[in-house]
Amino acid sequence: EGHGDWVYGVSLTLETVATGCRDGVLRLWDTNTGELAQELRGHSDCVYAVTQGGGHLATASKDSSAILWDGATGYPAHGLV
């Protein structure tokens, strides 16, 4: 469980740590337990940047895309690029 490759992006709230990895997966971790809560898949290459706010997460990837994720469902709300 966890990352099998380099972690490039990290974003922290009181409830969640979001990490973006070289494998293209965004992982959400519960800050209270340290457990992996969710894996979000939508990028085909490294996730370099991660940010959270307003019930959403935003990621930017080496695949030349940015995704706005719905924090409640874990699904992409919008492809930005």
LOPATOR-422650 format. One record per residue: residue in three letters; x, y, z of N, C-alpha, C in turn. Coordinates in steps of 0.02 Angstrom, whole numbers, plus 50000, padded with zeros to 5 digits. Layout:
N
alaXYZXYZXYZ;...
END
This chain:
81
glu500424994150000500005000050000500445006250000;gly500245011249965500615017349961500895018449892;his501435022249889501735023949825502295018949808;gly502315017049745502845012749722503365016649684;asp503305023249683503765027349645503805034249678;trp504165038849647504275045449676503635049349686;val503605053049740503045057549754503285064549736;tyr502905067949692503085074549668502675080149699;gly502035078949714501595084249739501255082149803;val501185086849849500865085549913500425091649932;ser499835090249958499395095449983499065092950047;leu499015097350096498775095350163498175099550184;thr497665096250211497125099550248497105096250316;leu496645098450358496575095250424496365087950420;glu496005086150368495745079350362496125074950313;thr496455077950264496735074150209497425076550187;val497855071750173498475073150137498385070250067;ala498475074350017498425072049947499135071849919;thr499305066249887499965065449859499915063449786;gly500325066749744500355065149673501005061549658;cys500965056449619501535051949610501745051349536;arg502345048749527502605047549461502185042649421;asp501805038349456501385033449422500735036449396;gly500615042949406500025046249380499415045749425;val499495042849484498935041849530498945047149585;leu498365049949600498275054549657498015050349715;arg498375050449771498165046549829497965051249885;leu497415049549919497165053449975497255049250038;trp497555052450088497705049150151497325052550207;asp497065048550253496705051150312497225053550362;thr497205059950382497695062650428497615059950498;asn497025057550516496925054850583497205047750591;thr497165043750538497375036750543498015035250505;gly498195039550457498765038150414498615033150360;glu498005030950356497795025850308497645028950240;leu497765024950188497565026950120496805026850116;ala496515032450099495785033050096495515031950025;gln495895034249975495635033949906496205034849856;glu496125031649798496585032749742496175035649684;leu496405041149657496065044449601496485043649538;arg496185040749487496555039349425496235043249368;gly496655046849331496415050749275496985053349233;his497585053249260498185055449224498555049449196;ser498885050449139499265045049108500015045749120;asp500225050849159500925051849173500995055149242;cys501595056949261501745059649327501275065249348;val501055065149411500675070749439501175075049477;tyr501285081149451501795085649478501525090549529;ala500895092349524500625097449568499935095349594;val499825096849658499195095049691498995100849737;thr498355102749736498105107649783497395105849802;gln497165108149860496495106649885496155113049909;gly495495113249903495115118849930494405118849903;gly493945121249944493255121949922492925115449902;gly493135109949932492825103549916493095100349852;his493615103249824493905100649763494665099649771;leu494935095649727495665095049720495835096749648;ala496425099449638496655100849570497345097749563;thr497455094649504498095091449490498345093649422;ala499005093749415499325095049351499825089549338;ser499855087349276500255081449259500725082649200;lys501225078449197501685078449140501335076549075;asp500735073549080500355071749020500025077848988;ser500205083849011499955090248984499235091549001;ser498985088549055498295089849075498265092149148;ala497725095549163497565097449232496845095049244;ile496725092349302496055089849319495815093049383;leu495195095249383494845097549443494425091649466;trp494565089149525494225083249553493695085349603;asp493135081949603492615082849654492845079149717;gly492965082749770493225079649831492745074749864;ala492095075549853491595071149883491545064549846;thr491585064649780491485058549741492145055349719;gly492675059349714493305056849689493335056349613;tyr492835059049580492825059049507493035065849479;pro493315065749419493485072249389492855076449378;ala492885082649402492335087349392492425090849324;his493055092249307493225095649245493935093949224;gly494045093049160494715093049132494875100249115;leu495425102849139495565109849131495995111349070;val496385106549048496815107648990496755101648944;
END
